[in-house]
Amino acid sequence: MSSARSTPIYLIAWFLLFLLAPDSTRSFSPHVHGIIPMNKSRGPPTEGTVKRAARRSLCLSAATAARSSHQPPLKVAIIGAGAAGLVTARVLLRNGIQPIILEKDTDIGGVWNYQRDNSSTRPMYRGLRTNLPREIMAYREFPWGGDGVTRSFVTHGQVKDYLKRYTKEFDIENWIRFGCVVRHLQVLTDKASCVNSQWPKIRLEWEDFGKSGNNEEGICCRDDFDAVCVCNGHYTTPFVPEIPGLEQFFQGKIYHSIEYDDPSIFKDQIVLCIGGRASGSDLAREISMYAKKVYLSDTLCPDLSEQNGQPIEEGNVAWVPTTMAVNADSTIAFRKDCRDSPNVDCIMFCSGYDYHFPFINEESNVDLSALAGERRVMPLYEQLWHAKYPSLTFVGLQHSIVPFPFFELQAEALVSQLQNGDSTSDNWTLPPLDVRIQAAEVDAKGGGPNEVKRVQDTHFLGNFQWDACLKYSKFAGVYNKKLQKYIGTNKAIYDHASKTRKGLFPAGIDSYRSNSYVRDDEHESFQVNFIQEEIAIDV
């Protein structure tokens, strides 16, 4: 055996990769869509660097193979670098399409990008812990957790860290333009701008305030794209329901949950939280640790007639039905089966958010409706593609879902159409315009999948999300038995987590968050352990 030290195999792989790769794949050009070039490596490459470089080379080679020499590479813009935008970028890159990601903040994460100094204008708050296990929150391509010894329900900081690791693993940050606020979106319908009339190019105008976001005046930018993926989330525009007498008679303070961060400011106060879903229950629980009393107003509160109209109480939290009005003396009137009419110091609206696309405005030529209070975006085909212009897509509109893997399947579906277009291959392709328009109209008027049809439930899924996942996977051409088992395991864990919460007093003890899950995809099952003591979570 030779005593000489052998050259590490990954360095040999790196050298061969450099020699064999086309010139265009050896470095990133700063001129492609104005993308910031990748930082030059200092010193010998690490094994991780080589692996990521190999993936990049394969992706870019795929682009060369997918499009003939006379076809220019697709230009695709993504608005937003949150969970939806990141996975859309990853799927595009995996298929050889180089995106530009326009992100208004100075870091990735979107809703998970908690900023204490700006917490009153962002929905994330310091004490948030997920109500979904990390084992099903993770992207399919990038598993998380599953050790069975640490808690599956994680903090917002741990979710942000997961997204940072995902971004690094797949070299996504090199394609992000931070500090870029999109101001205007326009579909280019003139013949010179259209490959065909149903896939027109889209023009974006934005202001670039620099990566630090400190520039007082942004640089105005404009570019035309073959496709635009809207991934700007739906937790920025608070929705506050109209309550008779609120503005006229209420004498206390009014908040929306987007302003919430620190429960201690409610010390010794009487607080009314309106909205009993996840955020309302969690905020009521936190606030009750400091407040004198908390009323949680929830449409799902049982009829109180059988207990003489008195609220259902646990500790200093009172579960009450729908808030109907504010009386002339500033007291609160609940549904008629509740006889309690308290005088409260402040009202916290945990009533959700409206969809908002500020860059699609009166100056845009895009037919898109997202009216305040409706929580409905239309016209959309399969709640993903703009029905008339499929080069414009909206990732992540649905709610009451396991978001990250859902976004991943949507991204795979939309990318498959960018590659297939109007091809005559065996792969699924979008139907003709008239079919898309008709389907979008039916969907917009359908009131969602629940038996009780409401406009506000158009994008609600809940237990219907699994069929939607399978549908998108078939659109994308990625459906197989392994994926079906993966989705089945997600459903099994989701159902178990939901069952552990069912029947619990809202805002009560959340012991379910001490569970730790281990996936068993082969059997579409899982193992769950209850973790008695809080320990550091290995993210």
Order of alpha helices (4+ residues) and beta strands (2+ residues): alpha-alpha-beta-alpha-beta-alpha-alpha-beta-beta-beta-beta-beta-beta-alpha-beta-beta-alpha-beta-beta-beta-beta-beta-beta-beta-beta-beta-beta-alpha-alpha-alpha-alpha-beta-beta
